[in-house]
């Protein structure tokens, strides 16, 4: 009678596993941080690809982020603040995602066995997300650290010099494929996981999202390759003039030159000056 009474009295119940909300909270934080990084990735690609429009336009977008059009002078430190926030988000996202990676060789072999057995496209996509995410933890942090320490070296000439003379193009090329695959897969899996844009038929919704995902991935890869080639060409053309800063013509001779149509009207010729 002692054993049943001990159980009834609660002896040993303190060691009983309790349900925790932390796994769900961490999963939500992983989803939110991944969404932020994915959207930032697409926005960043559009910003850097402005070099395909014109060098002046790319310069203007760069100075916009440095506050030039708001304060009348550039503050590259603003870029450092943005980069630091993205770097912290990246580290947090990587930390949260690592808890789902195979932790040892046995778990790795079990996953590979399940992947082969299931032969499901989304399982294979998850594995590619793991591989590209592991690579990005090293590639992206190097790039972000460089931007954090040298926020003022962003521009048509400055970026071109970094790509070509600085020999950063191999890292950027590898990072381009990793980030577009990882981000596209991640945003697709988020939409499937939380039921975004799925419609009434989950199977058709998943297929539709998958097609849209691959279309976006191809689009951003082509855009990224064209952008990288443009910066490499500028860097090659100015390979003998390293350290040169780009300044639009209308800022070199403000009284005579006319600014483009998108120049803020309140910054007249008497106040315009090169940052």
Secondary structure, DSSP 8 states (H G I E B T S, - for coil): -HHHHHHHHTTTGGGS----SHHHHHHHHHHHHHHHHHHHHHHHHHHHGGGGT-HHHHHHHHHHHTTHHHHSS--THHHHHHHHHHHHHHHHHHHHHHTTS--SHHHHHHHHHHHHHH--HHHHHHHHHHHHHHHHHHHHHHHHHHHHH-TT--SHHHHHHHHTTT--HHHHHHHHHHHHHHHHHHHHHHHHHHTTT--S-HHHHHHHHHHHHHHHHHHHHHHHHHHHHHHHHHHHHTTTSTT-----HHHHSTTTS---TTS-TTS-TTT----
